[in-house]
Amino acid sequence: MAPVSSPRWSESAGIQSRRAGLFVQLDNPHGGFYAEYVAVPAERVGHVPEGLSLRQAGAIATTGLTAIQGIDDALHLKSGETLIIHGASGGVGNLALQFAKLRGVKVLATASGEDGLAFVKRLGADAVVDSRHGDIAGAAHQFAPAGVDAVLALAGGDTLERCIDALRPGGHVAFPEGVEPEPKARAGVAIIRYNAIPGAQEFERLKRAIEAVKLEVPIAAEFPLAQAAKAQERVEAGHILGKIVLRIR
């Protein structure tokens, strides 16, 4: 099982091995790819966490690393701190939301549409706001009157800038490589670009977090490999709650 990603993201493929019960992260500097067979270095392989099917594990090998490393390594969030996740209903965002709650972080989640808001609320968001039509400033002030501690930016643009406006002095913004447009530099705000780093220790930490939080892996749609073009069209159509995956076999 492999996740389908937008070509705007240089996101790696997550592939599951049925025989070994492993999940894998592959890097491709030219973007995503779909294949039945690949050779991978041993350090790009991790054991499937308890509680996840191979289908679910195959969908999140990369997005899971991106999500947890944004929460733990880029932003270094601690229990009781406040966070805006912009793009919380997407493939990385819904996992980051669950990992943030595992760490005891209070989360204001942005999503679009009533279905998107209900989705992130069900996953544990403390507060929600519509990213297209909602009052970002008002929701953020009600959520954290003194300003939020951090923003995890999984989408760019004007709405992201309004989220950053809600930061307290000295707050932090983190975004994975591929988010466009990137957050604008501004005085007093640390802006951190990062990318998912694979490795045995990273996969083990991800596995522990998945098992601790009893991670939900929302899969919005599944396509056979022969319909990869249709899957890509669905990605480009947008408004995806969770992941779109390809069934290799």
HELIX and SHEET records of a PDB file:
HELIX    1   1 ALA A   42  ARG A   44  5                                   3    
HELIX    2   2 LEU A   54  GLN A   69  1                                  16    
HELIX    3   3 GLY A   70  ALA A   74  3                                   5    
HELIX    4   4 GLY A   93  LEU A  102  1                                  10    
HELIX    5   5 GLY A  113  ARG A  122  1                                  10    
HELIX    6   6 ILE A  136  PHE A  143  1                                   8    
HELIX    7   7 ASP A  158  ASP A  165  1                                   8    
HELIX    8   8 ALA A  200  VAL A  213  1                                  14    
HELIX    9   9 LEU A  225  GLN A  227  5                                   3    
HELIX   10  10 ALA A  228  ALA A  237  1                                  10    
SHEET    1   A 3 ALA A   2  PRO A   3  0                                        
SHEET    2   A 3 LYS A 243  ARG A 247 -1                                        
SHEET    3   A 3 ILE A 219  PRO A 224  1                                        
SHEET    1   B 3 ALA A  13  SER A  17  0                                        
SHEET    2   B 3 LEU A  22  LEU A  26 -1                                        
SHEET    3   B 3 VAL A  45  HIS A  47 -1                                        
SHEET    1   C 6 ALA A 127  ASP A 130  0                                        
SHEET    2   C 6 LYS A 106  ALA A 111  1                                        
SHEET    3   C 6 THR A  82  HIS A  86  1                                        
SHEET    4   C 6 VAL A 148  ALA A 153  1                                        
SHEET    5   C 6 LEU A 167  PRO A 176  1                                        
SHEET    6   C 6 ALA A 190  TYR A 194  1                                        
END                                                                             
